[in-house]
Amino acid sequence: MKRFAALLDNLFQTRKTDLHLEYLQQYFSSIEEKDRDWALYFLSGKNLPRSRASKQILAWMEEIVSFPAWLVEKSNDMVGDRMETFILLMPNPDSVSNITLDDFCKELIGKRKDHDLVFKSWLNSLWDQFSGREILVLNRIVAGTLKSPVSLITLSEVISKVYDEDYFVTYLGLHDWNWAQNKISFLELVESKKKLRPEPFPSMPVRPLKNEPTDLGEPGNWQIEQKWDGIRVQWVYRDGVNFLWSREKQFLNPHFPEFTIPEGSQDLVLDGELMALENGRPLSREVLLKRLKKSKISRKELDASNFVFVAFDILEDAGKDLRKQKLEKRREILERRVAELPKSARIVLSEILSFDQWSQATEIRKGSREKFSEGIILKRRDSKYSDKRQKKDWYKWESEELSIKAVLLYAQVDPKRRANLYSFYTFAVWKGEELVPVAKTGTGLSDHSIMEISLFV
């Protein structure tokens, strides 16, 4: 239990992915199997059913804390979380506990239905054996409110390396697995997932075009498509099962369940872009990100869905790897396969834009913003599909950036981050002699910059 609490403490102390990977690898390389499965259960974003409400736990802690109410409130203003405040004010433990994470979870499950007085006594005995962050983790598990500080992408990357398993099979295992209910070990579940063949191909990189397109040679050797503000996705369909994987290797099916190719279709793997449309007009990427934040999608949302998959390449057809074929040939196969699929699959073809001269390509790029596009993509017609970064076959030529000069009007504490950091900002522009707020944001700055602003404030 102490090792798991220490792991969480380390993970919560930083947002750097490389440190998360290091801490997780150290932990899972030496942890016992039963504790491993519980740790994976919680780190994958799952929780045990609530045994007691946070409000009840806080009331019991308040009975132990021997500080005046005004001091507790002042402390809470600085800490920003009442549970953490009480933990900082708790007395030092009388003894040291060696209880494992597995033993604690089993005891908790067995005591869930105990009378409050019995449960309180048991919880008090644990508080006497733990300190600080350990109690915080313990309380969060009891209340069913423990949050994972790592993404499934990071967790899957570590676990697949530590146990020498395929990343995508590992991800599906972590996503579907419920140790608290079925008691099948994680590695047993991963073994059962291998027959699904969910793996996408490494994505073809799109390099930024830094020079004029005339440097690319004859325009007839290239094709142009719009660069949309969506989410790049590989749609893997094998043996009647659909898998949608983002370029960052996130499994998207739970967030976009409306995307299904019906059983009976031949296997295929498509590369494309998830987009939202309204009356034929592309909507902002924020619409997609809003859906990504939801774990459950209602029937009403599915019926009103305006999402589509814009397919621009096909990498596998009926089990045949097409990546070594030229783009022109792959496009022919893509058009045929998309035409065979029902409209319910929500797949549309990426339009190839007509041009003869580079000057026309320049004009198309200039008009991209009017089409709610970010620019254009240039692809060599004879290009093979490869993930090699040095390949110079696909380029993105984005629209000229727009910029403004703004005044930082307010710096606020972001409740989603540490309470003593000012990381949420309001910007304004001058209108005559008046400052008019135009934007709010909590993203885009490094930890160092946020700390610098917080110290200034």
C-alpha positions in Angstrom: 0.0 0.0 0.0 2.8 2.4 0.9 4.6 1.7 -2.4 1.4 2.4 -4.4 0.8 5.6 -2.5 4.5 6.7 -3.1 4.0 5.9 -6.8 0.9 8.1 -7.0 2.6 10.9 -5.1 5.5 10.9 -7.6 3.2 10.8 -10.6 1.1 13.7 -9.3 4.2 15.8 -8.7 4.9 16.2 -12.4 3.3 16.3 -15.8 6.4 15.2 -17.6 5.7 12.0 -19.6 9.2 10.7 -19.4 9.2 10.9 -15.6 5.8 9.1 -15.6 7.3 6.4 -17.7 10.3 6.0 -15.4 8.2 5.9 -12.2 5.8 3.3 -13.7 8.5 1.1 -15.0 10.3 1.0 -11.7 7.1 0.1 -9.9 5.8 -2.6 -12.2 9.2 -4.2 -12.7 9.3 -5.3 -9.1 5.7 -5.4 -7.8 3.9 -8.7 -6.8 1.2 -10.0 -9.1 -1.8 -9.3 -6.9 -0.7 -5.8 -6.1 0.1 -5.3 -9.7 -3.4 -6.0 -10.8 -5.0 -3.7 -8.3 -2.5 -0.9 -9.3 -3.4 -1.4 -12.9 -7.1 -1.3 -12.0 -6.8 2.1 -10.4 -4.3 3.6 -12.8 -6.5 2.6 -15.7 -9.1 5.0 -14.3 -11.4 2.6 -12.5 -12.6 2.6 -8.9 -14.2 0.3 -6.4 -17.8 1.1 -5.6 -18.0 3.9 -2.9 -17.8 2.4 0.6 -18.3 5.7 2.4 -18.9 9.2 1.0 -16.1 11.8 1.1 -18.3 14.0 3.3 -18.6 11.2 5.9 -14.8 10.6 5.8 -14.1 14.3 6.3 -16.5 14.4 9.3 -14.5 11.5 10.9 -11.2 13.2 10.2 -12.5 16.5 11.7 -13.0 14.7 15.0 -9.3 13.8 15.1 -7.9 17.1 14.0 -7.3 19.3 17.0 -7.1 22.7 15.3 -9.5 25.7 15.6 -12.0 25.9 12.7 -10.7 29.3 11.5 -7.2 27.8 11.0 -8.6 24.9 9.2 -10.5 27.2 6.8 -7.4 29.4 6.2 -5.3 26.3 5.5 -8.0 25.0 3.1 -7.9 28.3 1.2 -4.2 27.7 0.5 -4.3 24.0 -0.2 -7.5 24.1 -2.3 -8.7 20.6 -1.3 -10.5 19.9 2.0 -9.4 16.3 2.1 -5.8 17.2 1.5 -6.1 20.0 4.2 -7.2 17.6 6.9 -4.5 15.1 5.9 -1.8 17.7 6.5 -3.3 18.5 9.9 -3.6 14.8 11.0 -1.3 13.6 13.8 1.7 11.5 13.0 1.1 7.7 12.9 1.6 5.6 16.0 2.9 2.6 14.1 3.9 1.6 10.6 1.7 -0.6 8.5 2.9 -3.3 6.1 -0.5 -4.0 4.6 -0.4 -4.6 0.9 -2.6 -3.0 -1.7 -4.3 -6.3 -2.3 -5.0 -6.9 1.4 -6.4 -3.4 1.8 -8.7 -3.7 -1.1 -10.0 -7.1 0.0 -10.6 -5.8 3.5 -12.4 -2.8 2.2 -14.7 -4.9 0.0 -15.4 -7.2 3.0 -16.3 -4.2 5.3 -18.4 -2.1 2.9 -21.6 -3.1 4.5 -20.4 -2.9 8.1 -22.2 -0.5 10.5 -20.7 3.1 10.4 -19.2 2.7 13.9 -17.4 -0.5 13.0 -16.2 0.9 9.6 -15.1 4.1 11.3 -13.1 2.1 13.9 -11.4 0.1 11.1 -10.6 3.3 9.1 -9.2 5.0 12.2 -6.9 2.1 12.9 -5.5 2.5 9.4 -5.0 6.2 9.8 -2.9 5.5 12.9 -0.6 3.4 10.7 -0.2 5.7 7.6 0.8 9.3 7.0 0.2 12.1 4.6 -0.3 11.1 1.0 -0.8 7.5 2.0 -4.0 8.4 3.9 -5.1 10.5 0.9 -4.9 7.5 -1.4 -6.5 5.3 1.1 -9.4 7.8 1.6 -9.9 8.2 -2.2 -10.2 4.5 -2.7 -12.7 4.2 0.2 -14.8 7.1 -1.3 -14.4 5.7 -4.9 -12.9 9.0 -6.1 -9.3 8.1 -6.8 -8.2 9.7 -10.1 -5.4 8.3 -12.2 -2.6 10.8 -13.0 -1.6 9.0 -16.1 -3.3 8.3 -19.4 -4.0 4.9 -20.8 -1.5 5.6 -23.6 1.3 6.1 -21.1 0.2 3.2 -18.9 -0.1 0.9 -22.0 3.4 1.9 -23.2 5.0 0.9 -19.9 3.1 -2.3 -19.3 3.6 -3.6 -22.9 7.4 -3.1 -22.4 7.6 -4.5 -18.9 5.7 -7.7 -19.8 6.7 -7.9 -23.5 3.2 -7.5 -24.9 1.9 -5.7 -27.9 0.9 -2.1 -27.1 -2.5 -2.1 -28.8 -3.5 -5.5 -27.2 -2.3 -4.1 -23.9 -4.4 -1.0 -24.3 -7.5 -2.9 -25.1 -6.9 -5.1 -22.1 -6.5 -2.1 -19.7 -9.6 -0.5 -21.2 -11.9 -3.5 -20.9 -10.5 -5.2 -17.8 -12.3 -5.1 -14.5 -10.3 -6.9 -11.9 -12.8 -6.1 -9.1 -15.6 -7.9 -10.9 -14.2 -10.9 -12.9 -10.9 -11.6 -11.0 -9.2 -12.7 -14.3 -5.6 -11.5 -14.1 -4.6 -8.8 -16.4 -2.1 -10.9 -18.3 -4.7 -13.6 -18.8 -7.0 -11.0 -20.3 -4.3 -9.7 -22.6 -3.7 -13.2 -23.9 -7.4 -13.6 -24.8 -7.3 -10.2 -26.7 -4.4 -11.3 -29.1 -6.8 -13.0 -31.5 -8.5 -9.6 -32.3 -5.6 -8.3 -34.3 -6.3 -4.6 -33.5 -2.9 -3.2 -34.6 -2.9 -0.2 -36.9 0.1 0.6 -39.1 2.7 3.3 -38.2 1.4 6.6 -39.6 2.9 8.3 -42.6 4.4 11.6 -41.4 3.3 14.9 -42.9 6.2 17.4 -43.0 5.6 21.2 -42.9 6.4 22.9 -46.2 9.1 25.4 -45.4 10.0 26.6 -48.9 7.9 27.5 -52.0 6.1 24.6 -53.6 8.0 25.2 -56.9 11.0 23.5 -55.2 9.0 20.3 -55.3 9.3 20.0 -59.1 6.5 19.4 -61.6 3.0 20.1 -60.2 1.7 17.1 -62.2 3.6 14.8 -59.8 1.5 16.0 -56.8 -2.0 15.9 -55.6 -3.6 18.4 -53.2 -6.2 17.9 -50.5 -7.6 20.2 -47.8 -6.0 20.1 -44.4 -8.9 19.8 -41.9 -8.9 20.6 -38.2 -9.9 17.2 -37.1 -8.4 14.1 -35.5 -6.2 11.9 -37.6 -7.3 8.3 -37.2 -6.6 4.8 -38.5 -9.8 2.8 -38.8 -8.9 -0.9 -38.5 -11.6 -3.4 -39.5 -10.6 -7.1 -39.2 -12.7 -10.2 -38.6 -15.8 -8.1 -38.2 -14.4 -5.9 -35.4 -13.9 -2.1 -35.6 -11.0 -0.3 -34.0 -10.4 3.4 -34.2 -6.9 4.5 -33.2 -5.7 8.1 -33.0 -2.2 9.0 -34.2 -1.3 9.2 -30.5 -2.4 5.6 -30.1 -5.6 6.3 -28.2 -8.5 3.9 -28.6 -11.5 6.0 -29.8 -14.3 3.6 -30.1 -15.9 4.3 -26.7 -16.1 8.0 -27.6 -17.3 7.6 -31.2 -19.4 4.4 -31.2 -21.4 5.5 -34.2 -18.4 4.5 -36.5 -19.0 0.9 -37.4 -18.4 -1.1 -40.6 -21.1 -3.9 -40.6 -20.0 -7.5 -40.2 -19.5 -9.4 -43.4 -17.4 -6.7 -45.0 -13.9 -7.5 -46.1 -11.1 -6.5 -43.9 -9.5 -3.1 -44.4 -7.4 -0.4 -42.7 -8.1 3.2 -43.6 -6.1 6.4 -42.8 -8.2 9.5 -42.4 -9.6 12.3 -40.3 -12.5 12.4 -37.9 -14.5 15.6 -38.4 -17.7 17.3 -37.3 -19.9 18.9 -40.0 -22.9 21.2 -39.8 -24.8 21.9 -43.0 -21.7 20.7 -44.9 -19.4 23.1 -43.1 -16.5 21.8 -41.0 -16.8 22.6 -37.3 -14.0 23.4 -34.9 -11.8 20.6 -33.5 -13.2 21.6 -30.1 -16.4 19.8 -31.0 -14.4 16.5 -31.3 -12.4 17.2 -28.1 -15.7 17.8 -26.2 -16.9 14.3 -27.3 -13.5 12.8 -26.3 -14.1 14.0 -22.7 -17.2 11.9 -22.4 -17.0 8.3 -21.2 -20.7 7.5 -22.1 -22.5 8.6 -25.2 -26.3 8.8 -25.0 -28.7 7.6 -27.7 -29.8 11.2 -28.2 -26.3 12.2 -28.9 -25.8 9.3 -31.3 -29.0 10.2 -33.2 -27.9 13.8 -33.5 -24.3 13.0 -34.4 -22.7 15.1 -37.1 -19.3 13.3 -37.2 -17.8 11.8 -40.3 -14.6 9.9 -41.2 -12.9 11.6 -44.1 -10.8 8.8 -45.7 -7.7 9.8 -47.6 -5.8 6.5 -47.8 -6.2 2.7 -47.6 -3.4 0.7 -46.1 -4.9 -2.8 -46.1 -7.5 -4.4 -48.3 -9.0 -7.9 -47.7 -5.9 -8.8 -45.7 -3.4 -7.5 -48.3 -0.8 -4.9 -47.2 -1.0 -2.0 -49.7 1.6 0.3 -48.3 4.2 -0.5 -50.9 1.8 0.4 -53.7 1.8 3.9 -55.2 -0.6 6.5 -53.8 -2.4 6.7 -57.2 -3.1 2.9 -57.0 -4.2 3.0 -53.4 -6.6 5.9 -54.2 -8.3 3.7 -56.8 -8.8 0.9 -54.3 -9.9 3.4 -51.7 -12.6 4.8 -53.9 -13.9 1.3 -54.8 -14.0 0.2 -51.2 -15.7 3.3 -49.8 -18.3 3.1 -52.6 -19.1 -0.5 -51.4 -19.7 0.6 -47.8 -23.2 1.7 -46.5 -23.8 5.3 -45.6 -24.3 4.3 -42.0 -20.5 3.8 -41.8 -20.2 7.6 -42.0 -17.2 7.4 -44.4 -16.6 10.0 -47.1 -13.7 10.4 -49.5 -11.2 13.3 -49.1 -11.6 15.5 -52.1 -8.6 15.8 -54.5 -8.4 19.4 -55.5 -7.7 20.2 -59.2 -4.7 22.3 -60.2 -2.2 22.6 -63.0 0.3 25.2 -61.9 1.9 26.0 -58.5 0.3 29.4 -58.7 -3.1 27.7 -58.6 -2.0 25.7 -55.5 -1.0 29.0 -53.9 -4.5 30.4 -54.5 -6.2 27.3 -53.1 -4.1 27.7 -50.0 -5.1 31.3 -49.6 -8.7 30.4 -49.8 -8.5 27.6 -47.3 -9.6 29.7 -44.3 -12.9 30.5 -46.2 -13.5 26.8 -46.4 -12.8 26.5 -42.6 -9.6 24.5 -43.5 -6.1 24.9 -42.0 -4.4 24.9 -45.4 -3.6 22.2 -47.9 -1.8 18.8 -48.0 0.5 18.0 -50.9 1.2 14.4 -51.7 3.5 12.9 -54.2 1.3 10.7 -56.5 3.8 7.9 -56.7 4.5 7.9 -52.9 4.5 4.7 -51.0 3.1 4.6 -47.4 6.0 4.8 -45.0 6.5 6.0 -41.4 10.2 7.0 -42.1 10.6 10.6 -40.9 13.1 11.4 -43.7 10.6 10.7 -46.4 9.7 13.8 -48.4 6.5 12.7 -50.0 3.7 14.4 -47.9 3.7 18.0 -46.9 1.3 20.3 -45.1 1.2 23.9 -46.3 -0.8 25.7 -43.6 -2.5 29.1 -44.0 -0.6 32.1 -42.8 -0.9 32.4 -39.0 -3.0 35.2 -37.5 -1.8 37.0 -34.4 -2.9 39.8 -32.1 -1.3 41.9 -29.4 -3.2 41.3 -26.2 -3.0 42.4 -22.5 -3.0 39.8 -19.7 -5.9 41.0 -17.7 -6.4 38.3 -15.1 -4.4 35.4 -13.8 -6.5 32.9 -11.8 -6.0 29.7 -10.0 -7.1 26.8 -12.2 -9.1 24.4 -10.0 -7.9 21.5 -12.2 -4.3 22.2 -11.2 -2.5 22.9 -8.0 -4.2 25.6 -6.0 -1.2 27.9 -5.5 -0.4 28.2 -9.3 -2.0 30.9 -11.4 -2.5 29.0 -14.7 -5.8 30.3 -16.1 -5.6 33.6 -18.0 -7.9 36.2 -19.4 -6.6 38.4 -22.3 -8.0 41.7 -23.5 -7.4 44.1 -26.4 -7.7 47.9 -26.5 -10.9 49.5 -27.9 -10.1 53.1 -27.6 -9.3 53.7 -24.0 -11.0 50.6 -22.8 -9.7 47.0 -22.4 -12.1 44.5 -23.8 -11.7 40.8 -22.7 -11.5 38.6 -25.8 -10.1 35.2 -24.7 -9.6 32.8 -21.8 -7.2 30.0 -21.8 -5.5 27.5 -19.4 -3.2 25.9 -22.0 -0.2 26.7 -24.1 2.4 27.6 -21.5 5.2 25.5 -20.0 5.4 24.7 -16.3 8.3 27.1 -16.0 6.3 30.0 -17.6 3.3 29.2 -15.3 5.6 29.3 -12.3 7.1 32.5 -13.4 3.7 34.2 -13.7 2.5 32.8 -10.4 5.6 34.2 -8.6 5.0 37.6 -10.2 1.3 37.6 -9.2 
